[in-house]
Each structure stands twice: as structure tokens, then as C-alpha cells.
Amino acid sequence: MTHETSEHYLFPSIQMNGTHPAQPDMILKRHIRPALERMGVQKIIGWHSCRHGLANMPWQKGLGIKPAQELLRHANSRITLDIHQQSVSQEKRTPQNLAFKGL
């Protein structure tokens, strides 16, 4: 299958005229990190940080652990609980919500 237009990719590369996907590191460097910087977040954020955030969101919304396990594609919920689940205080939740709104 050939990829002749940007419609073939969720994040097409502008430099490659949509014939290749954008590189994940470039998305972090050009879009996500500058947005976080504008919001005053000084910590360096990577894709794994996003994964931890994704693991915590269903739990915070009272949906339980199963949706997080399925989103992260873990074999069982114990892995999700042991590795990714963290207690999130209101002190952490406020800047986290600002970050997601800013993106």
C-alpha cells in the first residue's frame, strides 16, 4: 500500500509532504514540550509520562482499574496497579488538569 496523501496518517510529516508519519520525538519537541513550557511546567516530559497519566485517569474518574488495564494493554490488572497506579492528590491534580487543557 502506498501512502500518497496526509490522509493515510494520523500525524503526517509536513516536511515529507504527508508521505511519511511524523516522528514521535518531533511531536514532543515541537508541540507538547513547548505547550508545557508556556504553562510553566519545568519537568522534562516524555511519552512514558503520558502513559502514567493515561493509567491514572480512569482511576481518578472512579471507573476502576479495568479500563486502565485495557488502555495500556497489560496482560492483567496487577501489572497496571503495581507499575502505573499512583495516588494523585489534589495538589498534583490541579497542575495536571491545567497541562491537559493547555495541550
N, C-alpha and C positions, 0 to 999 in steps of 0.2 A: 504494500500500500504506500503510495506517495503522499507526502504532506505538502500540498501546494499553496494552501492558504492558512491564515492565522486561525481559521475556524476549527482546525484539526487539533489545536492545543488549548488547554485551559489558560496557560500563561505563555503565549508565543513570544519568541525573542524578536524585539523590534530591530536589533542590529542585523538579524538574519532574515528580515522581511517575512517573519512568520513561518519560515520553513523548518525551524527547529524550536524546541521548547526553551523557555528562559531557564537559566541555571539557578538552582535554589539559592546558592550563595549570593548571587547578584540581587535576588529579590530581598534577601536580608540586608545586604549592604546599601542598596539604593532606595528601599521603601520602608521596611519595618524598623530598622535601627534609626534612621533619621526621624521617623514619626515618634519613636520613643524618646529620642533626644529632645525633640521640641516639647515633649510633655514633662521633661525634667528627669526622666529615668536614666540613671548613670550606669547601671549594671549592663554588662555586655550580654545580650540575649541571643540565643541560638535556637535551632529547631527543636532541640531536646527540651528547652524551656517551654516551648509551645506545647509539647507533648505532656509535660507535667500539668500545665494549665488545663489542657483538654481532659486529663484524668480527673481533675478536681471539680470541674464544672457540674457534671451530673450529680455528684455527691452533694455539692453546695445547694443545688436546687431541690434536694430531697428525693431524687429519683433512685437512690441506692447505687450499689456497686456494679450491677449487671450491665447497665448502659455504658459505663466507662470501660468495662472489660471488653465489650463488643467493639466500641470505637477504637480501642488500642489494639484489638486483635490478639489479646492474650489468651492462652490455652485455658486458663481458669482464673477465677476471681481472686484467689490467694496471691497470685503474681501481681495483680493490679493493686491490691491492698498493701502488700509488703514493699513494693518498689515505688509506686507513684502516689499513693494516697497520703496526703498531708493534712493536718488540721490547719484550717485557714481562719485566722482571727479577723475581726472587723478592721483592725489596724492594717492587715495585709490586703483585705478585700477591697477597700476604698481605692488605693492606687492601682490595683489590678483592674478594677472596673473602668477607671479612667483610661488606662492603657488600651483596653479593648474598644472603648468608644472612640479613642483617637485614631485607631487603625481603620 
